[in-house]
Amino acid sequence: MKRIICDSSSLISLSMNCMLPLITELSQNVDFIITQCVYDEIITNPRRGHHHPMGPLKFKALVDNGVLKIGRADKRKTEDILNLSNSIYYLRHKPLTIIQRGEAEALALAEKGEPLLMDERTLRLLMENPHDLKTLLQYRLHKGVSMNDQRAAMFQKYADGVPVIRSSELLAVAYEKGILEKYFSGEKHELLHACLWALKLRGCSLSSEDIEEYMQMVD
């Protein structure tokens, strides 16, 4: 069965918008895989800190029922990804931390051709267009950011061949398969539009233009 490697960002987006049942439905045709660090991010750490108690319980049920499966990422590969990604961009000669261990583990686990499900924008840009990420960092920080092109090129050996998808892509698949109507009431086209906006407002890095593009694709 095909695999989708999941970062915590997309799972949290779906959870916040009451869309985790979509994962359950789609898991009949694809394996959703999380790493141990992602497990800790969505289950262990929130429960320990007593933050958002319902979220960890929902995720734990998905793991217990085999909807989310745990995979083991190579430790050396994970460390290489962390060290490279967090030594590409510099602000006043100090390296900027770009990704965390959970994201590095997810990328380390993904094989070529296996989608990485991730709503967080930073790693996606680093994988797809590191120069655009430099521009975004400068915009966010309001300061000049330097970039080590050699390290960015070295990082690409881990990113090449790994497509990145967002929770919105899963939503589009659920729309095409008629799954949305099982959990939400409304006209099908309007329902997709409402769900896309919900994801945009709570977790997923979607633009208004992205949403319109989705809607044109299904018109």
Secondary structure per residue as TSV (DSSP state, phi and psi in degrees):
chain	resnum	aa	ss	phi	psi
A	1	M	-	360.0	143.2
A	2	K	-	-65.9	154.8
A	3	R	E	-118.6	146.6
A	4	I	E	-121.8	123.5
A	5	I	E	-88.9	126.7
A	6	C	E	-107.8	130.3
A	7	D	-	-88.2	160.1
A	8	S	H	-65.4	-27.9
A	9	S	H	-60.3	-46.1
A	10	S	H	-69.5	-39.5
A	11	L	H	-63.1	-39.9
A	12	I	H	-67.5	-40.4
A	13	S	H	-58.3	-46.9
A	14	L	H	-65.0	-40.0
A	15	S	H	-64.1	-44.4
A	16	M	H	-63.6	-24.0
A	17	N	T	-108.0	19.8
A	18	C	T	58.6	34.8
A	19	M	-	-112.6	9.8
A	20	L	H	-59.9	-29.6
A	21	P	H	-57.4	-23.0
A	22	L	H	-63.9	-37.2
A	23	I	H	-62.5	-44.4
A	24	T	H	-60.0	-45.6
A	25	E	H	-62.9	-47.1
A	26	L	H	-73.5	-19.1
A	27	S	T	-68.2	-7.7
A	28	Q	T	-71.0	-19.8
A	29	N	T	-120.1	-7.7
A	30	V	S	-151.2	147.0
A	31	D	E	-89.4	127.4
A	32	F	E	-97.3	119.6
A	33	I	E	-114.5	134.1
A	34	I	E	-121.5	155.3
A	35	T	E	-90.8	170.7
A	36	Q	H	-61.9	-38.2
A	37	C	H	-66.3	-40.0
A	38	V	H	-64.8	-39.9
A	39	Y	H	-55.2	-46.1
A	40	D	I	-64.5	-38.2
A	41	E	I	-65.6	-37.2
A	42	I	I	-99.2	-15.7
A	43	I	I	-125.6	-61.4
A	44	T	I	-64.7	-55.1
A	45	N	H	-66.2	-44.8
A	46	P	H	-62.4	-36.9
A	47	R	H	-68.2	-38.5
A	48	R	H	-65.1	-36.7
A	49	G	H	-90.8	-0.7
A	50	H	T	59.6	33.7
A	51	H	-	-102.6	136.1
A	52	H	S	45.1	63.7
A	53	P	T	-61.4	-28.7
A	54	M	H	-71.4	-34.0
A	55	G	H	-57.4	-54.5
A	56	P	H	-58.4	-36.1
A	57	L	H	-66.0	-38.2
A	58	K	H	-67.4	-42.5
A	59	F	H	-66.1	-39.9
A	60	K	H	-62.2	-37.4
A	61	A	H	-64.1	-38.8
A	62	L	H	-64.8	-38.8
A	63	V	H	-67.3	-47.3
A	64	D	H	-61.3	-32.1
A	65	N	T	-91.7	4.9
A	66	G	T	78.1	9.4
A	67	V	S	-73.7	-43.9
A	68	L	E	-103.1	126.1
A	69	K	E	-109.6	148.6
A	70	I	E	-99.4	127.1
A	71	G	E	-114.8	158.1
A	72	R	-	-107.1	120.1
A	73	A	-	-85.7	146.5
A	74	D	-	-65.1	126.3
A	75	K	H	-64.9	-42.8
A	76	R	H	-65.8	-41.6
A	77	K	H	-63.1	-41.0
A	78	T	H	-61.1	-45.5
A	79	E	H	-64.3	-39.7
A	80	D	H	-61.6	-43.8
A	81	I	H	-63.7	-44.2
A	82	L	H	-61.4	-48.6
A	83	N	H	-65.4	-40.8
A	84	L	H	-68.8	-51.9
A	85	S	H	-62.3	-31.9
A	86	N	T	-94.7	16.7
A	87	S	T	-135.1	28.1
A	88	I	S	-97.8	-40.2
A	89	Y	E	-111.9	140.5
A	90	Y	E	-132.2	140.3
A	91	L	E	-120.7	114.4
A	92	R	T	52.8	46.5
A	93	H	T	69.5	9.2
A	94	K	E	-109.4	131.4
A	95	P	E	-66.6	143.5
A	96	L	-	-95.6	133.6
A	97	T	-	-77.2	116.9
A	98	I	-	-99.4	-42.6
A	99	I	-	-132.4	162.6
A	100	Q	-	-106.2	173.9
A	101	R	H	-61.9	-37.5
A	102	G	H	-60.4	-42.6
A	103	E	H	-66.6	-40.4
A	104	A	H	-63.9	-42.2
A	105	E	H	-62.6	-42.9
A	106	A	H	-61.2	-45.1
A	107	L	H	-66.2	-38.9
A	108	A	H	-63.7	-32.5
A	109	L	H	-77.4	-29.5
A	110	A	-	-70.0	129.0
A	111	E	-	-89.5	164.7
A	112	K	T	-57.2	132.2
A	113	G	T	89.2	-11.3
A	114	E	-	-90.3	123.5
A	115	P	-	-64.8	144.1
A	116	L	E	-106.2	113.6
A	117	L	E	-85.5	116.1
A	118	M	-	-158.1	124.6
A	119	D	-	-93.2	-18.1
A	120	E	-	-67.7	130.5
A	121	R	H	-77.8	-30.4
A	122	T	H	-64.0	-53.5
A	123	L	H	-64.6	-37.0
A	124	R	H	-59.4	-44.5
A	125	L	H	-67.0	-39.6
A	126	L	H	-59.5	-38.4
A	127	M	H	-74.6	-37.8
A	128	E	H	-96.7	-35.9
A	129	N	-	-158.1	85.4
A	130	P	H	-62.3	-26.1
A	131	H	H	-72.4	-34.2
A	132	D	H	-65.4	-34.3
A	133	L	H	-66.1	-38.9
A	134	K	H	-59.1	-43.9
A	135	T	H	-62.0	-42.2
A	136	L	H	-64.4	-42.3
A	137	L	H	-62.3	-41.3
A	138	Q	H	-64.6	-37.4
A	139	Y	H	-66.7	-42.8
A	140	R	H	-69.6	-38.6
A	141	L	H	-91.2	-13.1
A	142	H	T	58.5	31.0
A	143	K	S	-146.1	160.8
A	144	G	-	-69.7	135.6
A	145	V	-	-120.6	130.5
A	146	S	E	-95.9	159.2
A	147	M	E	-135.3	134.0
A	148	N	-	-91.3	99.5
A	149	D	H	-64.7	-32.7
A	150	Q	H	-65.1	-44.2
A	151	R	H	-69.6	-34.5
A	152	A	H	-62.0	-39.8
A	153	A	H	-67.6	-38.5
A	154	M	H	-64.7	-37.0
A	155	F	H	-63.5	-31.9
A	156	Q	H	-63.2	-21.5
A	157	K	H	-65.2	-23.2
A	158	Y	H	-88.5	-25.1
A	159	A	H	-91.5	-28.1
A	160	D	T	-60.0	131.4
A	161	G	T	84.2	0.4
A	162	V	-	-108.3	102.3
A	163	P	-	-73.0	144.0
A	164	V	E	-105.1	128.8
A	165	I	E	-122.5	159.3
A	166	R	-	-113.2	170.9
A	167	S	H	-58.9	-26.9
A	168	S	H	-64.7	-33.0
A	169	E	H	-67.1	-39.7
A	170	L	H	-62.4	-40.2
A	171	L	H	-60.9	-41.8
A	172	A	H	-63.4	-39.9
A	173	V	H	-64.7	-43.6
A	174	A	H	-61.0	-36.6
A	175	Y	H	-62.3	-49.0
A	176	E	H	-64.4	-31.3
A	177	K	T	-87.3	0.3
A	178	G	T	73.5	22.6
A	179	I	-	-81.0	-33.7
A	180	L	H	-56.7	-39.1
A	181	E	H	-66.3	-15.9
A	182	K	H	-74.9	-21.4
A	183	Y	H	-121.2	-16.9
A	184	F	S	-134.8	147.0
A	185	S	-	-101.8	137.8
A	186	G	S	148.9	167.9
A	187	E	-	-63.6	138.2
A	188	K	H	-55.6	-47.5
A	189	H	H	-65.7	-44.4
A	190	E	H	-64.2	-36.2
A	191	L	H	-63.6	-43.4
A	192	L	H	-61.1	-44.6
A	193	H	H	-60.5	-44.4
A	194	A	H	-64.6	-41.3
A	195	C	H	-68.6	-38.5
A	196	L	H	-62.7	-42.4
A	197	W	H	-67.6	-35.1
A	198	A	H	-61.6	-44.0
A	199	L	H	-63.9	-41.6
A	200	K	H	-60.1	-42.0
A	201	L	H	-78.8	-17.8
A	202	R	T	-136.7	70.3
A	203	G	T	119.3	-38.2
A	204	C	-	-92.0	135.9
A	205	S	-	-80.7	72.4
A	206	L	-	-107.1	143.3
A	207	S	-	-101.0	165.9
A	208	S	H	-60.8	-35.2
A	209	E	H	-65.8	-38.0
A	210	D	H	-59.7	-43.7
A	211	I	H	-64.3	-43.0
A	212	E	H	-64.1	-35.4
A	213	E	H	-65.0	-42.6
A	214	Y	H	-57.7	-46.5
A	215	M	H	-66.2	-35.7
A	216	Q	H	-67.9	-32.8
A	217	M	H	-66.6	-29.3
A	218	V	H	-101.1	-3.0
A	219	D	-	-64.8	360.0
